[in-house]
């Protein structure tokens, strides 16, 4: 199941899992709310369709960065497992595939590096 893991900022360490579509921004209606000066009310949207996960910048003031490359207003891109995504100054990581550690019964941390 697609998961977005927040790596920095006020929500660092939190993971957000979704099934089809979710919006990221400051607005109260966004399932993933990020309180960051560089994040717009409706910053980006992530959509899952089949085995494809896409991200679209929703006209944010500062753009959305994927692996350090800026995506402009309205621009859409396909996300891969473990891509790094910037929303303002908040860094996150995409996690789409089940980890081998989870398959062995280890904790279901979205981007676990190794089993305890």
Jmol script that loads the backbone (N, CA, C; Angstrom):
load data "model"
ATOM      1  N   UNK A   1       0.844  -1.171   0.000  1.00  0.00           N
ATOM      2  CA  UNK A   1       0.000   0.000   0.000  1.00  0.00           C
ATOM      3  C   UNK A   1       0.896   1.243   0.000  1.00  0.00           C
ATOM      4  N   UNK A   2       0.606   2.239  -0.840  1.00  0.00           N
ATOM      5  CA  UNK A   2       1.447   3.434  -0.897  1.00  0.00           C
ATOM      6  C   UNK A   2       1.495   4.172   0.438  1.00  0.00           C
ATOM      7  N   UNK A   3       2.697   4.580   0.794  1.00  0.00           N
ATOM      8  CA  UNK A   3       2.915   5.291   2.050  1.00  0.00           C
ATOM      9  C   UNK A   3       3.870   6.446   1.793  1.00  0.00           C
ATOM     10  N   UNK A   4       3.616   7.550   2.472  1.00  0.00           N
ATOM     11  CA  UNK A   4       4.512   8.697   2.436  1.00  0.00           C
ATOM     12  C   UNK A   4       5.078   8.848   3.832  1.00  0.00           C
ATOM     13  N   UNK A   5       6.400   8.745   3.945  1.00  0.00           N
ATOM     14  CA  UNK A   5       7.078   8.859   5.230  1.00  0.00           C
ATOM     15  C   UNK A   5       7.691  10.251   5.324  1.00  0.00           C
ATOM     16  N   UNK A   6       7.374  10.989   6.375  1.00  0.00           N
ATOM     17  CA  UNK A   6       7.911  12.328   6.580  1.00  0.00           C
ATOM     18  C   UNK A   6       9.254  12.205   7.293  1.00  0.00           C
ATOM     19  N   UNK A   7      10.290  12.796   6.714  1.00  0.00           N
ATOM     20  CA  UNK A   7      11.643  12.663   7.245  1.00  0.00           C
ATOM     21  C   UNK A   7      12.113  13.888   8.024  1.00  0.00           C
ATOM     22  N   UNK A   8      11.488  15.055   7.794  1.00  0.00           N
ATOM     23  CA  UNK A   8      11.912  16.270   8.498  1.00  0.00           C
ATOM     24  C   UNK A   8      10.698  17.137   8.807  1.00  0.00           C
ATOM     25  N   UNK A   9      10.903  18.128   9.658  1.00  0.00           N
ATOM     26  CA  UNK A   9       9.823  19.038  10.003  1.00  0.00           C
ATOM     27  C   UNK A   9       9.024  18.556  11.195  1.00  0.00           C
ATOM     28  N   UNK A  10       7.897  19.233  11.435  1.00  0.00           N
ATOM     29  CA  UNK A  10       7.091  18.947  12.634  1.00  0.00           C
ATOM     30  C   UNK A  10       6.467  17.554  12.628  1.00  0.00           C
ATOM     31  N   UNK A  11       6.331  16.920  11.472  1.00  0.00           N
ATOM     32  CA  UNK A  11       5.731  15.585  11.388  1.00  0.00           C
ATOM     33  C   UNK A  11       6.776  14.503  11.122  1.00  0.00           C
ATOM     34  N   UNK A  12       8.044  14.823  11.348  1.00  0.00           N
ATOM     35  CA  UNK A  12       9.121  13.855  11.105  1.00  0.00           C
ATOM     36  C   UNK A  12       8.848  12.560  11.857  1.00  0.00           C
ATOM     37  N   UNK A  13       9.037  11.451  11.163  1.00  0.00           N
ATOM     38  CA  UNK A  13       8.814  10.137  11.758  1.00  0.00           C
ATOM     39  C   UNK A  13       7.419   9.597  11.532  1.00  0.00           C
ATOM     40  N   UNK A  14       6.510  10.437  11.059  1.00  0.00           N
ATOM     41  CA  UNK A  14       5.141   9.969  10.799  1.00  0.00           C
ATOM     42  C   UNK A  14       5.041   9.419   9.382  1.00  0.00           C
ATOM     43  N   UNK A  15       4.182   8.426   9.212  1.00  0.00           N
ATOM     44  CA  UNK A  15       3.914   7.829   7.907  1.00  0.00           C
ATOM     45  C   UNK A  15       2.437   7.934   7.607  1.00  0.00           C
ATOM     46  N   UNK A  16       2.116   8.210   6.362  1.00  0.00           N
ATOM     47  CA  UNK A  16       0.731   8.340   5.927  1.00  0.00           C
ATOM     48  C   UNK A  16       0.488   7.350   4.797  1.00  0.00           C
ATOM     49  N   UNK A  17      -0.458   6.455   5.004  1.00  0.00           N
ATOM     50  CA  UNK A  17      -0.806   5.435   4.018  1.00  0.00           C
ATOM     51  C   UNK A  17      -2.135   5.800   3.378  1.00  0.00           C
ATOM     52  N   UNK A  18      -2.245   5.539   2.085  1.00  0.00           N
ATOM     53  CA  UNK A  18      -3.488   5.849   1.378  1.00  0.00           C
ATOM     54  C   UNK A  18      -3.734   4.796   0.305  1.00  0.00           C
ATOM     55  N   UNK A  19      -4.978   4.717  -0.173  1.00  0.00           N
ATOM     56  CA  UNK A  19      -5.326   3.682  -1.143  1.00  0.00           C
ATOM     57  C   UNK A  19      -5.479   4.210  -2.563  1.00  0.00           C
ATOM     58  N   UNK A  20      -6.072   5.379  -2.754  1.00  0.00           N
ATOM     59  CA  UNK A  20      -6.283   5.861  -4.116  1.00  0.00           C
ATOM     60  C   UNK A  20      -5.714   7.253  -4.351  1.00  0.00           C
ATOM     61  N   UNK A  21      -6.160   8.227  -3.561  1.00  0.00           N
ATOM     62  CA  UNK A  21      -5.770   9.606  -3.805  1.00  0.00           C
ATOM     63  C   UNK A  21      -5.705  10.374  -2.489  1.00  0.00           C
ATOM     64  N   UNK A  22      -4.726  11.250  -2.366  1.00  0.00           N
ATOM     65  CA  UNK A  22      -4.643  12.082  -1.177  1.00  0.00           C
ATOM     66  C   UNK A  22      -4.004  13.419  -1.523  1.00  0.00           C
ATOM     67  N   UNK A  23      -4.427  14.455  -0.815  1.00  0.00           N
ATOM     68  CA  UNK A  23      -3.871  15.797  -1.012  1.00  0.00           C
ATOM     69  C   UNK A  23      -2.951  16.142   0.141  1.00  0.00           C
ATOM     70  N   UNK A  24      -1.922  16.918  -0.199  1.00  0.00           N
ATOM     71  CA  UNK A  24      -0.948  17.381   0.780  1.00  0.00           C
ATOM     72  C   UNK A  24      -0.980  18.900   0.776  1.00  0.00           C
ATOM     73  N   UNK A  25      -1.039  19.500   1.955  1.00  0.00           N
ATOM     74  CA  UNK A  25      -1.025  20.957   2.054  1.00  0.00           C
ATOM     75  C   UNK A  25      -1.308  21.419   3.462  1.00  0.00           C
ATOM     76  N   UNK A  26      -1.519  22.722   3.606  1.00  0.00           N
ATOM     77  CA  UNK A  26      -1.798  23.311   4.923  1.00  0.00           C
ATOM     78  C   UNK A  26      -3.282  23.296   5.270  1.00  0.00           C
ATOM     79  N   UNK A  27      -4.142  23.191   4.267  1.00  0.00           N
ATOM     80  CA  UNK A  27      -5.578  23.298   4.491  1.00  0.00           C
ATOM     81  C   UNK A  27      -6.092  22.166   5.383  1.00  0.00           C
ATOM     82  N   UNK A  28      -7.091  22.497   6.211  1.00  0.00           N
ATOM     83  CA  UNK A  28      -7.674  21.509   7.125  1.00  0.00           C
ATOM     84  C   UNK A  28      -8.283  20.312   6.402  1.00  0.00           C
ATOM     85  N   UNK A  29      -8.662  20.485   5.136  1.00  0.00           N
ATOM     86  CA  UNK A  29      -9.284  19.379   4.398  1.00  0.00           C
ATOM     87  C   UNK A  29      -8.258  18.403   3.822  1.00  0.00           C
ATOM     88  N   UNK A  30      -6.986  18.736   3.875  1.00  0.00           N
ATOM     89  CA  UNK A  30      -5.937  17.848   3.348  1.00  0.00           C
ATOM     90  C   UNK A  30      -5.665  16.716   4.331  1.00  0.00           C
ATOM     91  N   UNK A  31      -5.740  15.465   3.875  1.00  0.00           N
ATOM     92  CA  UNK A  31      -5.436  14.341   4.760  1.00  0.00           C
ATOM     93  C   UNK A  31      -4.006  14.383   5.301  1.00  0.00           C
ATOM     94  N   UNK A  32      -3.082  14.910   4.495  1.00  0.00           N
ATOM     95  CA  UNK A  32      -1.699  15.070   4.953  1.00  0.00           C
ATOM     96  C   UNK A  32      -1.454  16.576   5.077  1.00  0.00           C
ATOM     97  N   UNK A  33      -1.501  17.053   6.321  1.00  0.00           N
ATOM     98  CA  UNK A  33      -1.305  18.484   6.582  1.00  0.00           C
ATOM     99  C   UNK A  33       0.135  18.729   7.009  1.00  0.00           C
ATOM    100  N   UNK A  34       0.763  19.692   6.343  1.00  0.00           N
ATOM    101  CA  UNK A  34       2.141  20.027   6.656  1.00  0.00           C
ATOM    102  C   UNK A  34       2.212  21.509   6.991  1.00  0.00           C
ATOM    103  N   UNK A  35       2.621  21.805   8.220  1.00  0.00           N
ATOM    104  CA  UNK A  35       2.768  23.189   8.681  1.00  0.00           C
ATOM    105  C   UNK A  35       4.191  23.638   8.380  1.00  0.00           C
ATOM    106  N   UNK A  36       4.385  24.160   7.200  1.00  0.00           N
ATOM    107  CA  UNK A  36       5.700  24.580   6.730  1.00  0.00           C
ATOM    108  C   UNK A  36       5.470  25.861   5.930  1.00  0.00           C
ATOM    109  N   UNK A  37       6.274  26.890   6.178  1.00  0.00           N
ATOM    110  CA  UNK A  37       6.100  28.178   5.499  1.00  0.00           C
ATOM    111  C   UNK A  37       6.147  28.046   3.978  1.00  0.00           C
ATOM    112  N   UNK A  38       6.841  27.035   3.461  1.00  0.00           N
ATOM    113  CA  UNK A  38       6.961  26.848   2.020  1.00  0.00           C
ATOM    114  C   UNK A  38       5.892  25.976   1.404  1.00  0.00           C
ATOM    115  N   UNK A  39       4.918  25.535   2.204  1.00  0.00           N
ATOM    116  CA  UNK A  39       3.853  24.655   1.711  1.00  0.00           C
ATOM    117  C   UNK A  39       2.585  25.472   1.488  1.00  0.00           C
ATOM    118  N   UNK A  40       1.944  25.270   0.352  1.00  0.00           N
ATOM    119  CA  UNK A  40       0.696  25.957   0.015  1.00  0.00           C
ATOM    120  C   UNK A  40      -0.492  25.260   0.663  1.00  0.00           C
ATOM    121  N   UNK A  41      -1.637  25.952   0.674  1.00  0.00           N
ATOM    122  CA  UNK A  41      -2.855  25.352   1.248  1.00  0.00           C
ATOM    123  C   UNK A  41      -3.163  24.026   0.584  1.00  0.00           C
ATOM    124  N   UNK A  42      -3.120  23.992  -0.730  1.00  0.00           N
ATOM    125  CA  UNK A  42      -3.288  22.763  -1.503  1.00  0.00           C
ATOM    126  C   UNK A  42      -2.029  22.625  -2.343  1.00  0.00           C
ATOM    127  N   UNK A  43      -1.054  21.922  -1.831  1.00  0.00           N
ATOM    128  CA  UNK A  43       0.279  21.890  -2.435  1.00  0.00           C
ATOM    129  C   UNK A  43       0.407  20.838  -3.542  1.00  0.00           C
ATOM    130  N   UNK A  44       0.046  19.600  -3.225  1.00  0.00           N
ATOM    131  CA  UNK A  44       0.213  18.507  -4.182  1.00  0.00           C
ATOM    132  C   UNK A  44      -0.834  17.428  -3.939  1.00  0.00           C
ATOM    133  N   UNK A  45      -0.956  16.557  -4.921  1.00  0.00           N
ATOM    134  CA  UNK A  45      -1.891  15.433  -4.818  1.00  0.00           C
ATOM    135  C   UNK A  45      -1.168  14.182  -5.288  1.00  0.00           C
ATOM    136  N   UNK A  46      -1.305  13.102  -4.528  1.00  0.00           N
ATOM    137  CA  UNK A  46      -0.737  11.811  -4.919  1.00  0.00           C
ATOM    138  C   UNK A  46      -1.889  10.878  -5.254  1.00  0.00           C
ATOM    139  N   UNK A  47      -1.777  10.219  -6.394  1.00  0.00           N
ATOM    140  CA  UNK A  47      -2.836   9.333  -6.872  1.00  0.00           C
ATOM    141  C   UNK A  47      -2.249   7.970  -7.215  1.00  0.00           C
ATOM    142  N   UNK A  48      -2.938   6.921  -6.775  1.00  0.00           N
ATOM    143  CA  UNK A  48      -2.550   5.548  -7.116  1.00  0.00           C
ATOM    144  C   UNK A  48      -3.579   4.987  -8.077  1.00  0.00           C
ATOM    145  N   UNK A  49      -3.100   4.440  -9.174  1.00  0.00           N
ATOM    146  CA  UNK A  49      -3.970   3.801 -10.153  1.00  0.00           C
ATOM    147  C   UNK A  49      -3.272   2.516 -10.594  1.00  0.00           C
ATOM    148  N   UNK A  50      -3.826   1.385 -10.178  1.00  0.00           N
ATOM    149  CA  UNK A  50      -3.164   0.110 -10.454  1.00  0.00           C
ATOM    150  C   UNK A  50      -1.848   0.056  -9.709  1.00  0.00           C
ATOM    151  N   UNK A  51      -0.761  -0.202 -10.444  1.00  0.00           N
ATOM    152  CA  UNK A  51       0.570  -0.259  -9.822  1.00  0.00           C
ATOM    153  C   UNK A  51       1.343   1.047  -9.985  1.00  0.00           C
ATOM    154  N   UNK A  52       0.673   2.083 -10.484  1.00  0.00           N
ATOM    155  CA  UNK A  52       1.334   3.361 -10.734  1.00  0.00           C
ATOM    156  C   UNK A  52       0.930   4.374  -9.672  1.00  0.00           C
ATOM    157  N   UNK A  53       1.926   5.100  -9.164  1.00  0.00           N
ATOM    158  CA  UNK A  53       1.681   6.172  -8.198  1.00  0.00           C
ATOM    159  C   UNK A  53       2.202   7.458  -8.826  1.00  0.00           C
ATOM    160  N   UNK A  54       1.327   8.469  -8.906  1.00  0.00           N
ATOM    161  CA  UNK A  54       1.688   9.741  -9.531  1.00  0.00           C
ATOM    162  C   UNK A  54       1.508  10.879  -8.536  1.00  0.00           C
ATOM    163  N   UNK A  55       2.310  11.917  -8.736  1.00  0.00           N
ATOM    164  CA  UNK A  55       2.197  13.118  -7.919  1.00  0.00           C
ATOM    165  C   UNK A  55       1.980  14.307  -8.853  1.00  0.00           C
ATOM    166  N   UNK A  56       1.132  15.218  -8.425  1.00  0.00           N
ATOM    167  CA  UNK A  56       0.838  16.402  -9.224  1.00  0.00           C
ATOM    168  C   UNK A  56       0.928  17.626  -8.329  1.00  0.00           C
ATOM    169  N   UNK A  57       1.697  18.620  -8.764  1.00  0.00           N
ATOM    170  CA  UNK A  57       1.749  19.887  -8.051  1.00  0.00           C
ATOM    171  C   UNK A  57       0.432  20.612  -8.337  1.00  0.00           C
ATOM    172  N   UNK A  58      -0.225  21.086  -7.295  1.00  0.00           N
ATOM    173  CA  UNK A  58      -1.545  21.723  -7.441  1.00  0.00           C
ATOM    174  C   UNK A  58      -1.456  23.243  -7.546  1.00  0.00           C
ATOM    175  N   UNK A  59      -0.395  23.730  -8.171  1.00  0.00           N
ATOM    176  CA  UNK A  59      -0.232  25.166  -8.316  1.00  0.00           C
ATOM    177  C   UNK A  59       0.408  25.810  -7.109  1.00  0.00           C
ATOM    178  N   UNK A  60       1.240  25.054  -6.412  1.00  0.00           N
ATOM    179  CA  UNK A  60       1.891  25.580  -5.216  1.00  0.00           C
ATOM    180  C   UNK A  60       2.821  26.734  -5.576  1.00  0.00           C
ATOM    181  N   UNK A  61       3.039  27.621  -4.612  1.00  0.00           N
ATOM    182  CA  UNK A  61       3.920  28.778  -4.830  1.00  0.00           C
ATOM    183  C   UNK A  61       5.372  28.371  -5.031  1.00  0.00           C
ATOM    184  N   UNK A  62       5.820  27.359  -4.315  1.00  0.00           N
ATOM    185  CA  UNK A  62       7.238  26.973  -4.336  1.00  0.00           C
ATOM    186  C   UNK A  62       7.541  25.709  -5.129  1.00  0.00           C
ATOM    187  N   UNK A  63       6.538  25.081  -5.683  1.00  0.00           N
ATOM    188  CA  UNK A  63       6.764  23.861  -6.443  1.00  0.00           C
ATOM    189  C   UNK A  63       6.954  22.649  -5.543  1.00  0.00           C
ATOM    190  N   UNK A  64       6.978  21.501  -6.166  1.00  0.00           N
ATOM    191  CA  UNK A  64       7.212  20.228  -5.489  1.00  0.00           C
ATOM    192  C   UNK A  64       8.463  19.640  -6.104  1.00  0.00           C
ATOM    193  N   UNK A  65       9.389  19.188  -5.262  1.00  0.00           N
ATOM    194  CA  UNK A  65      10.648  18.631  -5.750  1.00  0.00           C
ATOM    195  C   UNK A  65      10.646  17.123  -5.571  1.00  0.00           C
ATOM    196  N   UNK A  66      11.007  16.416  -6.652  1.00  0.00           N
ATOM    197  CA  UNK A  66      11.126  14.967  -6.598  1.00  0.00           C
ATOM    198  C   UNK A  66      12.567  14.630  -6.959  1.00  0.00           C
ATOM    199  N   UNK A  67      13.266  14.019  -6.013  1.00  0.00           N
ATOM    200  CA  UNK A  67      14.683  13.705  -6.191  1.00  0.00           C
ATOM    201  C   UNK A  67      15.462  14.952  -6.636  1.00  0.00           C
ATOM    202  N   UNK A  68      15.162  16.076  -5.980  1.00  0.00           N
ATOM    203  CA  UNK A  68      15.851  17.352  -6.150  1.00  0.00           C
ATOM    204  C   UNK A  68      15.556  18.045  -7.478  1.00  0.00           C
ATOM    205  N   UNK A  69      14.537  17.584  -8.221  1.00  0.00           N
ATOM    206  CA  UNK A  69      14.141  18.230  -9.473  1.00  0.00           C
ATOM    207  C   UNK A  69      12.764  18.848  -9.285  1.00  0.00           C
ATOM    208  N   UNK A  70      12.668  20.135  -9.599  1.00  0.00           N
ATOM    209  CA  UNK A  70      11.431  20.873  -9.377  1.00  0.00           C
ATOM    210  C   UNK A  70      10.363  20.506 -10.396  1.00  0.00           C
ATOM    211  N   UNK A  71       9.155  20.296  -9.873  1.00  0.00           N
ATOM    212  CA  UNK A  71       7.974  20.104 -10.700  1.00  0.00           C
ATOM    213  C   UNK A  71       7.143  21.372 -10.563  1.00  0.00           C
ATOM    214  N   UNK A  72       6.821  21.981 -11.661  1.00  0.00           N
ATOM    215  CA  UNK A  72       6.113  23.251 -11.646  1.00  0.00           C
ATOM    216  C   UNK A  72       4.626  23.105 -11.441  1.00  0.00           C
ATOM    217  N   UNK A  73       3.958  24.243 -11.438  1.00  0.00           N
ATOM    218  CA  UNK A  73       2.514  24.292 -11.225  1.00  0.00           C
ATOM    219  C   UNK A  73       1.785  23.406 -12.227  1.00  0.00           C
ATOM    220  N   UNK A  74       0.995  22.482 -11.689  1.00  0.00           N
ATOM    221  CA  UNK A  74       0.201  21.588 -12.515  1.00  0.00           C
ATOM    222  C   UNK A  74       0.972  20.429 -13.120  1.00  0.00           C
ATOM    223  N   UNK A  75       2.272  20.387 -12.928  1.00  0.00           N
ATOM    224  CA  UNK A  75       3.084  19.315 -13.508  1.00  0.00           C
ATOM    225  C   UNK A  75       2.886  18.015 -12.734  1.00  0.00           C
ATOM    226  N   UNK A  76       2.854  16.921 -13.469  1.00  0.00           N
ATOM    227  CA  UNK A  76       2.623  15.601 -12.891  1.00  0.00           C
ATOM    228  C   UNK A  76       3.829  14.712 -13.173  1.00  0.00           C
ATOM    229  N   UNK A  77       4.104  13.782 -12.266  1.00  0.00           N
ATOM    230  CA  UNK A  77       5.224  12.864 -12.438  1.00  0.00           C
ATOM    231  C   UNK A  77       4.884  11.524 -11.797  1.00  0.00           C
ATOM    232  N   UNK A  78       5.471  10.464 -12.318  1.00  0.00           N
ATOM    233  CA  UNK A  78       5.322   9.134 -11.735  1.00  0.00           C
ATOM    234  C   UNK A  78       6.345   8.985 -10.618  1.00  0.00           C
ATOM    235  N   UNK A  79       5.889   8.514  -9.471  1.00  0.00           N
ATOM    236  CA  UNK A  79       6.777   8.280  -8.333  1.00  0.00           C
ATOM    237  C   UNK A  79       7.243   6.836  -8.335  1.00  0.00           C
ATOM    238  N   UNK A  80       8.477   6.674  -7.919  1.00  0.00           N
ATOM    239  CA  UNK A  80       9.030   5.332  -7.744  1.00  0.00           C
ATOM    240  C   UNK A  80       9.235   5.101  -6.252  1.00  0.00           C
ATOM    241  N   UNK A  81       9.330   3.853  -5.887  1.00  0.00           N
ATOM    242  CA  UNK A  81       9.593   3.491  -4.504  1.00  0.00           C
ATOM    243  C   UNK A  81      10.883   4.153  -4.047  1.00  0.00           C
ATOM    244  N   UNK A  82      10.834   4.803  -2.877  1.00  0.00           N
ATOM    245  CA  UNK A  82      11.965   5.448  -2.223  1.00  0.00           C
ATOM    246  C   UNK A  82      12.397   6.764  -2.859  1.00  0.00           C
ATOM    247  N   UNK A  83      11.540   7.373  -3.687  1.00  0.00           N
ATOM    248  CA  UNK A  83      11.821   8.718  -4.182  1.00  0.00           C
ATOM    249  C   UNK A  83      11.801   9.692  -3.016  1.00  0.00           C
ATOM    250  N   UNK A  84      12.611  10.732  -3.094  1.00  0.00           N
ATOM    251  CA  UNK A  84      12.634  11.792  -2.092  1.00  0.00           C
ATOM    252  C   UNK A  84      11.778  12.941  -2.618  1.00  0.00           C
ATOM    253  N   UNK A  85      10.855  13.419  -1.786  1.00  0.00           N
ATOM    254  CA  UNK A  85       9.926  14.472  -2.193  1.00  0.00           C
ATOM    255  C   UNK A  85      10.022  15.621  -1.201  1.00  0.00           C
ATOM    256  N   UNK A  86      10.163  16.833  -1.721  1.00  0.00           N
ATOM    257  CA  UNK A  86      10.178  18.043  -0.895  1.00  0.00           C
ATOM    258  C   UNK A  86       8.875  18.794  -1.079  1.00  0.00           C
ATOM    259  N   UNK A  87       8.220  19.113   0.029  1.00  0.00           N
ATOM    260  CA  UNK A  87       7.079  20.018   0.070  1.00  0.00           C
ATOM    261  C   UNK A  87       7.566  21.193   0.910  1.00  0.00           C
ATOM    262  N   UNK A  88       7.900  22.322   0.285  1.00  0.00           N
ATOM    263  CA  UNK A  88       8.535  23.405   1.026  1.00  0.00           C
ATOM    264  C   UNK A  88       9.874  22.899   1.533  1.00  0.00           C
ATOM    265  N   UNK A  89      10.120  23.035   2.844  1.00  0.00           N
ATOM    266  CA  UNK A  89      11.365  22.527   3.443  1.00  0.00           C
ATOM    267  C   UNK A  89      11.187  21.146   4.058  1.00  0.00           C
ATOM    268  N   UNK A  90       9.991  20.612   3.969  1.00  0.00           N
ATOM    269  CA  UNK A  90       9.706  19.299   4.540  1.00  0.00           C
ATOM    270  C   UNK A  90      10.127  18.209   3.561  1.00  0.00           C
ATOM    271  N   UNK A  91      10.938  17.285   4.054  1.00  0.00           N
ATOM    272  CA  UNK A  91      11.444  16.188   3.230  1.00  0.00           C
ATOM    273  C   UNK A  91      10.638  14.931   3.538  1.00  0.00           C
ATOM    274  N   UNK A  92      10.264  14.212   2.490  1.00  0.00           N
ATOM    275  CA  UNK A  92       9.528  12.962   2.668  1.00  0.00           C
ATOM    276  C   UNK A  92      10.079  11.916   1.700  1.00  0.00           C
ATOM    277  N   UNK A  93       9.648  10.670   1.920  1.00  0.00           N
ATOM    278  CA  UNK A  93      10.096   9.568   1.068  1.00  0.00           C
ATOM    279  C   UNK A  93       8.892   8.716   0.706  1.00  0.00           C
ATOM    280  N   UNK A  94       8.838   8.316  -0.558  1.00  0.00           N
ATOM    281  CA  UNK A  94       7.768   7.437  -1.010  1.00  0.00           C
ATOM    282  C   UNK A  94       8.114   5.996  -0.690  1.00  0.00           C
ATOM    283  N   UNK A  95       7.110   5.227  -0.315  1.00  0.00           N
ATOM    284  CA  UNK A  95       7.303   3.811   0.014  1.00  0.00           C
ATOM    285  C   UNK A  95       6.140   3.038  -0.599  1.00  0.00           C
ATOM    286  N   UNK A  96       6.408   2.354  -1.693  1.00  0.00           N
ATOM    287  CA  UNK A  96       5.307   1.667  -2.369  1.00  0.00           C
ATOM    288  C   UNK A  96       5.387   0.157  -2.270  1.00  0.00           C
ATOM    289  N   UNK A  97       6.558  -0.379  -2.059  1.00  0.00           N
ATOM    290  CA  UNK A  97       6.692  -1.834  -2.060  1.00  0.00           C
ATOM    291  C   UNK A  97       6.881  -2.377  -0.653  1.00  0.00           C
ATOM    292  N   UNK A  98       6.381  -3.560  -0.437  1.00  0.00           N
ATOM    293  CA  UNK A  98       6.538  -4.228   0.849  1.00  0.00           C
ATOM    294  C   UNK A  98       7.998  -4.619   1.031  1.00  0.00           C
ATOM    295  N   UNK A  99       8.532  -4.298   2.142  1.00  0.00           N
ATOM    296  CA  UNK A  99       9.940  -4.582   2.437  1.00  0.00           C
ATOM    297  C   UNK A  99      10.145  -6.048   2.794  1.00  0.00           C
ATOM    298  N   UNK A 100      11.321  -6.546   2.472  1.00  0.00           N
ATOM    299  CA  UNK A 100      11.664  -7.925   2.838  1.00  0.00           C
ATOM    300  C   UNK A 100      11.611  -8.118   4.344  1.00  0.00           C
ATOM    301  N   UNK A 101      11.966  -7.062   5.095  1.00  0.00           N
ATOM    302  CA  UNK A 101      11.937  -7.182   6.554  1.00  0.00           C
ATOM    303  C   UNK A 101      10.517  -7.428   7.045  1.00  0.00           C
ATOM    304  N   UNK A 102       9.539  -6.791   6.406  1.00  0.00           N
ATOM    305  CA  UNK A 102       8.140  -6.991   6.790  1.00  0.00           C
ATOM    306  C   UNK A 102       7.693  -8.405   6.454  1.00  0.00           C
ATOM    307  N   UNK A 103       8.150  -8.909   5.325  1.00  0.00           N
ATOM    308  CA  UNK A 103       7.770 -10.258   4.918  1.00  0.00           C
ATOM    309  C   UNK A 103       8.287 -11.293   5.931  1.00  0.00           C
ATOM    310  N   UNK A 104       9.370 -10.959   6.628  1.00  0.00           N
ATOM    311  CA  UNK A 104       9.917 -11.870   7.633  1.00  0.00           C
ATOM    312  C   UNK A 104       9.269 -11.668   8.996  1.00  0.00           C
ATOM    313  N   UNK A 105       8.248 -10.820   9.068  1.00  0.00           N
ATOM    314  CA  UNK A 105       7.539 -10.624  10.323  1.00  0.00           C
ATOM    315  C   UNK A 105       8.079  -9.503  11.184  1.00  0.00           C
ATOM    316  N   UNK A 106       8.950  -8.667  10.633  1.00  0.00           N
ATOM    317  CA  UNK A 106       9.498  -7.538  11.391  1.00  0.00           C
ATOM    318  C   UNK A 106       8.491  -6.393  11.403  1.00  0.00           C
ATOM    319  N   UNK A 107       8.705  -5.378  12.223  1.00  0.00           N
ATOM    320  CA  UNK A 107       7.768  -4.262  12.302  1.00  0.00           C
ATOM    321  C   UNK A 107       7.497  -3.655  10.931  1.00  0.00           C
ATOM    322  N   UNK A 108       6.272  -3.216  10.678  1.00  0.00           N
ATOM    323  CA  UNK A 108       5.909  -2.718   9.346  1.00  0.00           C
ATOM    324  C   UNK A 108       6.307  -1.267   9.109  1.00  0.00           C
ATOM    325  N   UNK A 109       7.487  -0.886   9.529  1.00  0.00           N
ATOM    326  CA  UNK A 109       7.960   0.460   9.242  1.00  0.00           C
ATOM    327  C   UNK A 109       8.033   0.608   7.728  1.00  0.00           C
ATOM    328  N   UNK A 110       7.494   1.686   7.250  1.00  0.00           N
ATOM    329  CA  UNK A 110       7.344   1.868   5.807  1.00  0.00           C
ATOM    330  C   UNK A 110       8.651   1.692   5.053  1.00  0.00           C
ATOM    331  N   UNK A 111       9.702   2.259   5.538  1.00  0.00           N
ATOM    332  CA  UNK A 111      10.977   2.185   4.820  1.00  0.00           C
ATOM    333  C   UNK A 111      12.061   1.562   5.683  1.00  0.00           C
ATOM    334  N   UNK A 112      11.712   0.485   6.352  1.00  0.00           N
ATOM    335  CA  UNK A 112      12.659  -0.168   7.271  1.00  0.00           C
ATOM    336  C   UNK A 112      13.933  -0.546   6.524  1.00  0.00           C
ATOM    337  N   UNK A 113      15.037  -0.291   7.153  1.00  0.00           N
ATOM    338  CA  UNK A 113      16.316  -0.616   6.536  1.00  0.00           C
ATOM    339  C   UNK A 113      16.793  -2.017   6.918  1.00  0.00           C
ATOM    340  N   UNK A 114      16.438  -2.412   8.125  1.00  0.00           N
ATOM    341  CA  UNK A 114      16.863  -3.754   8.566  1.00  0.00           C
ATOM    342  C   UNK A 114      15.964  -4.218   9.698  1.00  0.00           C
ATOM    343  N   UNK A 115      15.958  -5.500   9.891  1.00  0.00           N
ATOM    344  CA  UNK A 115      15.155  -6.097  10.947  1.00  0.00           C
ATOM    345  C   UNK A 115      15.847  -5.918  12.290  1.00  0.00           C
ATOM    346  N   UNK A 116      15.085  -5.647  13.353  1.00  0.00           N
ATOM    347  CA  UNK A 116      15.709  -5.554  14.676  1.00  0.00           C
ATOM    348  C   UNK A 116      16.148  -6.921  15.162  1.00  0.00           C
TER     349      UNK A 116
END
end "model"
wireframe off; spacefill off
backbone 0.3
color backbone group
